[in-house]
Amino acid sequence: MKHPLSPETIRYHAPVLVCLAAIVFLLLLPTGFEGALLYREAERCSARVLSVDDSTIVDTGLVRSGEQRCELELLNGTFAGQTVTGINMLNGSLEQDKLYAPGDRALVVVSHDGNTITNVTMSDHDRLGWEALMATGFALFLILFAGPTGIRAIASFVLTILTLWKVLVPLYLKGWNPIWVGLAITLFLTVLIIALVYGFDRRCLAAVSGSFLGILVTCVLGILFTDLFHIHGAVMSYSESLLYSGYQHLDLTKIFMASIFLGASGAVMDLSVDITSAVREVVEKRPDLSWKEAVRSGINVGRAAMGTMTTTLLFAYSGGYIALLMVFMAQGTPVDNILNYKYVAAELIHTVIGSFGLVTVAPFTALCAGILLTRKGDAVQTAVTPQTGP
């Protein structure tokens, strides 16, 4: 049994402490946009819908316009307990419009002048309770199934969300170069997430090296083909709304380029960890194995995994475009026209260039793992000590 303060134990548990410290730091870190409130002299709170009045709604089949008046009971905030009338404006868009029924919980914006409510606007359904239940259920099942590894996975999940929200998005809004910021944040997350699996050891170094080399390939090819395809970053959803919000200085095309390798980084990390673990197992069973043979074993594992991993990206990106594909088929749109549409070409870049990263990460990781894990000292240590991590 290893001593609690042995170097191996410290290396394995140190990433957890680093991750927790980073989470606490990010929770306290201001984004710099806390004062950029959309609603001035207003308060956001939850309300329960008591009754609805649909008499002013104009129904023309699929499209509804007008307004829905709702009697609401405010549930929190300064005016908690008061009954007010809220206005739900309908714009004739199935995507954006919502209708309420008695008993629903709504998120509302209460405009006021001192202690007097002047207007109540209904933003959307209040889904926070169900979202919290879903997240809690996911965390419990993960911990139940994976134990301590599940806790580490949750920590990496929380760290990723906070890093993207507290660091990446604010820096993008402040006009920092999206590609360099994206690469730096991807490297930071790659190191910590993989370290949570292995600890700070040679396996971590091998997996991080292979992952980041694959991400660099994805970055370079993404920049190249975005230019060749003449894709403008405005193809991203809500990008024009961002420009009209006072951020005309942003380079949307570079943000789109960065989104290519950011989107593929998770699958790249997954494959690099699989290959590194496989090489480690081979070296553990055969300490006398040469680095060339270890690399060959890693490449063989990568070949088997790439067949499904590339399809993973295809499903991930195309799943949200089923309705669009149905529209193309229903209208009889020729395939060559479909492939030339800008938003289709943009998704092809995401899918194919992301797959390039997966294809290249396999030999990169196999090479790094073969060299790093077959050193004489590591081979001897592996042969006489049990594995400390998953």
C-alpha positions, 0 to 999 in steps of 0.5 A: 500500500502506498504511503499517503505522502508518496510522490505517486500519490501526490502527483495523482491527487494534486490535480484535484486540488488545483482544479478546486482552487481554479473553480473557487477562483473563477467563481469569485472572478468578475467578468467585467460585464456585471454592470451591462444590464439589459434592464435598468430600474427593473428586477427579474424574479419568478412568478406563478401564472394564476390565469390567462387572457388569450382574447387579444391573440390573433391566430392565423394557423401556425403563426400567432401574434398579439399579446397574452395577458396573465395574472401573476403572483410574484414569488421572490424579490422586492415585490414578492407576494403581490398579484400583478398583470404581466404581458406576454408579447407574441411576434409570430415566431414559433421559435421565439414565442411562448404561451403560458397556462395557469399553474406555470412558473414564469421568469418576469421583469418587473419595471418599477418607479421606487415602490410602484410597479409600472410594467411587468414583462414575461421573459420565458418559462422558469426552468431553473428548478427542472434544470437543477434537478436534471444536473443533480440527477446526472451528478448522482448517477455519475458518482454512483457509477464511477465513484471517485472518478465521477467526482473528478469528472464533475469537477472537470465539467464545472471547471470547463463551464466556468472557464468558458463563461468567466474567461473565454467569453469576456475576453472575446467581448473585449476584442482579444484575438479569438484564436490565441485565446481559444488555444490558450484556454484549450491547452489549460483545460486539456492539461487539467482535465487529463491530469484529473484522469492520470495525475501529473505524470508521464501519461498526462504529458503524453496525452496532453502533447498528442491532444494539443498537436491534434488541436493545432492541426485542426486550428491551422486547417480551420483557418485555411478552409474558412478562407478558402470557403469564403465563410464569414463569421456571421454564419454563427447564430446570434452573431449579428445580434452581437454586432448590433449590441455595440460590438461592431469591432469583433472579428466574427470570422476569427471567432468562428475559426476558434470554434472549430478546434474548441468544438473538436477538443473534447473528442480529441482529448478522449481519443488521446486518453484511450491511446495513452492508456492502451500504450501504458497497459502494453508497456506495463505487461512488457517492460522490455518493449521498445518505443517503436513497438509501443508506438505501433501498438498505439497506432493500432488502437487509434485506427480502431477508435477513429472509425467511431470517433469521426462519426461521433462528430458527424452526429454531434454537429448534424443532430441539430440540423435535422429540420433543415435537412428535412426542408431541403428534401421536402423542397427537392433542393439539389445536393450541389446547391445544398453543399454550396450554402454558406451555413452548410459549408460552415458545418462541413468545416466543423465536421471534416476539419474536426475529424482531421484533428482526430485522425492526426491525434492518433499518431501524435499521441502514439508517438508521444506515449511510445517515447515517454512511457518506455524510458528505462526508469518509467518501465522499471517503475511500472513493472514493480508498482501498481497503477495509481490512477484509473 
